[in-house]
Amino acid sequence: MQNYENLANAIIIQAVKDYRETVMWLNAHRPLCLEDEQDCEYIKMVSEKTSIERFFLGDWFSMLTKLDGKSLLAKLKSEVV
């Protein structure tokens, strides 16, 4: 059971790190025009952010931990604004 908990914690910690990095990248690369919004790298990062947010709010997150994903996401959003 301990190995399962370690793996679950590692998955969540990595998602937190990925979210922070993604949002920091997006903050540093804010689009200045429509062409910037259509840039492949920008689109990829927006998609990554959305995917991680869905993870925190989804069933798999709830199966991995007793943490409240909605609260965790709100805390992360307040950190990286």
Contacts in CASP RR format, 6 or more apart in sequence:
PFRMAT RR
TARGET T0000
AUTHOR 0000-0000-0000
METHOD contacts of the structure
MODEL  1
MQNYENLANAIIIQAVKDYRETVMWLNAHRPLCLEDEQDCEYIKMVSEKT
SIERFFLGDWFSMLTKLDGKSLLAKLKSEVV
8 64 0 8 1.000
8 65 0 8 1.000
9 65 0 8 1.000
11 64 0 8 1.000
12 61 0 8 1.000
12 64 0 8 1.000
12 65 0 8 1.000
12 67 0 8 1.000
15 52 0 8 1.000
15 55 0 8 1.000
15 56 0 8 1.000
16 72 0 8 1.000
16 76 0 8 1.000
18 48 0 8 1.000
18 52 0 8 1.000
19 49 0 8 1.000
19 52 0 8 1.000
19 53 0 8 1.000
19 56 0 8 1.000
19 76 0 8 1.000
19 80 0 8 1.000
20 76 0 8 1.000
20 79 0 8 1.000
20 80 0 8 1.000
22 45 0 8 1.000
22 48 0 8 1.000
22 49 0 8 1.000
22 52 0 8 1.000
23 49 0 8 1.000
23 76 0 8 1.000
23 77 0 8 1.000
23 80 0 8 1.000
24 80 0 8 1.000
25 45 0 8 1.000
26 42 0 8 1.000
26 45 0 8 1.000
26 46 0 8 1.000
26 49 0 8 1.000
27 80 0 8 1.000
29 36 0 8 1.000
29 41 0 8 1.000
29 42 0 8 1.000
29 45 0 8 1.000
30 36 0 8 1.000
31 37 0 8 1.000
31 39 0 8 1.000
31 42 0 8 1.000
36 42 0 8 1.000
37 43 0 8 1.000
53 73 0 8 1.000
55 61 0 8 1.000
56 69 0 8 1.000
56 70 0 8 1.000
56 72 0 8 1.000
56 73 0 8 1.000
56 76 0 8 1.000
57 69 0 8 1.000
57 70 0 8 1.000
57 73 0 8 1.000
58 69 0 8 1.000
61 67 0 8 1.000
61 69 0 8 1.000
62 69 0 8 1.000
END
